[in-house]
Amino acid sequence: MNILLRDYYGKRRLTARQILSDPLLFLAFGFGSGLSKFMPGTLGTIAAIPVYLFFMQLSPTYYLLATLLSIAFGIYLCEQAAKKLGEHDFGGIVWDEVAGFLVTMCWLPFSWQSLIAGFVLFRLLDIFKPWPISWLDQHVSGGLGIMIDDVLAGVFAALLLRIWF
């Protein structure tokens, strides 16, 4: 028995090996970060940092395009992962955190301070889900429902960070 990983995932009782060997689930689980028993959303956001560091090398227009593609792809990805797990919005599905963090960091000039502030602010908004994030989380289903609350948390975090920085 592993203290860091679950014995199985979702109602279909998939193993960590099954998730890591399925490309769709591997991505949905944030490159494996969502396998953790503890704080999978936070670990999924940490997994988003290298993706952000890669995307930030792009022009602002291409960064936005890549972020929008990660959201559109994420709707499909999360929907399929939920079906494979037999469970809607299973905690280990963390692609929504990856996309939400990319939204958070949109058009922010890079600094370690902005990276840390973006991480903390996004996580707080994602965890506490102020209105209307909480309403969307409860009323939208499917892949869009899994993604929309994190994307909106990212939008709110981005707006607050733009004011701050």
N, C-alpha and C positions, 0 to 999 in steps of 0.2 A: 504494500500500500504506500503510495506516494503522498507526502503531505502538501506538495505543490500542485499536483495535477489531480483531476477527478478520475474516477475509475471508468466512467463513461460520460457521454455528452448527449443531451437531448432525450426525447422520449423513444427514439429509435436506438438508443444506447450505443452510439458510435464510440470507438476507442480513439485515443490520441493518434495512434498509428494510422487509422482510417482517415482521420481528418487531415493529417500531414501529407498523406499520399494522394489525396484528391485535390487537384489544383484549385478548383472552385472553393472548397472549404478552407484550404490553406490560405487563400486570399481573404475570404470572409472572416477568418479567425486572425486577421492581422499578422500574417506570416508566422502564425503559431502563438502569438502573444495572448490570444483569447483563450488558450488552453488552461491558463492559470485558475486555480480555485479562488484566489484572492485578487481583487481589484482588476479584473480583466479589462475594463474600460480604460483605466489609467494606463495599464500596460499597452493597450491598443493605441493610446495617444502617444506613448513613448515610441512605439513602432512607427508612428506617423512622422516622427522627427527626421529620420533619414530621407523619407519620401519628400518632405518639405525642403530639406537641404538640396536635394537633387532638383526639384521643380524651381527653386528660387534662382537657379542658374539661367533659367529661361527669361525671355523678355516678359514684362508684366502682362501683355496680351496672351502670350503662350502659357504663362502660369495660370491665368484665368481659364483659358480653354482646357488645360489639363485638369484643373480643379472641377470644372463643369463636367468633363468626361468621367472623372472619378465618381461624381455624384450620380450621373446617369447610369454608369456601369454598376455602381453600388446598389441601386434600386433593384436591378436584375440579380446581382450577386447575392444580396441579402434575402431576396425572395426565394431563390433556389436553395440557399443554405438552410433557411427555415424549413423548407419542404423536406430536404434531406435529413434534417434533425427531427422532424415531426413536431416542431415547437416554434411558435412565433416569438421573435425577438429574444432568443436565447442569449444570455449574458455574454457568452463567448464569441458571439458574432460582433466583431469590433470594426468592420470596415466603415461603419457609420462614424466612428470616432476618427478614423483616418481622414475621411472626407471633411468632417466638421472642423478638424484642426487645420486642414488646408484652407478652408474658408476663413477661419480665424486669422490666418497669417497673410491673407490676400492684401497686396499693395502696402504692406508694412515694410519699411526699410529694415534690413537685417541688423540685429545686434543681439548679443546674448540676453540683454535685459528684455527686449521685445519677445524673444523666444520663450523665456521663462514666464513673463507676464501673460503671453498668449496661452501657454500651456495651463497655467493656474486658472486664469479667467475662464477658458473654455471648459475645464474640468468642473469648476464650480457651477457654471450655468448648466452643464450637462447633468450633474448630480442633483442639483436642487430644482431644476426645471421650473423657473418662474413662468407665469402666464405670459404669452400664449403657448409657450413650449409644452407645458404640461397638458394643455387641452389637445394639442396635436398628437402628443404621445398617446393619449387615451382614445382618440377618435379616428385616427387614420390607421388602416391596417395594411398588410402585405409588405412588400419591399419598400414602398414609399413610406409606410408607417414606421418602419425600422430606421430609415434614413432621415426623415423630415425633422425630428426633434433635434438631432445632432447638427444638421445643416443650419437650422434656425439658431441654435446655441452659438454656432460659429459666426453667423451674421451679427448677432448681438455682441459677441465678444469682439469681432472686428470693428464694429462701430465704436464701442467703448475704447478700444485700443487706439483707434484713429484720433479720438478726442484727446486721449492721454498723451500720445506721442506726437 
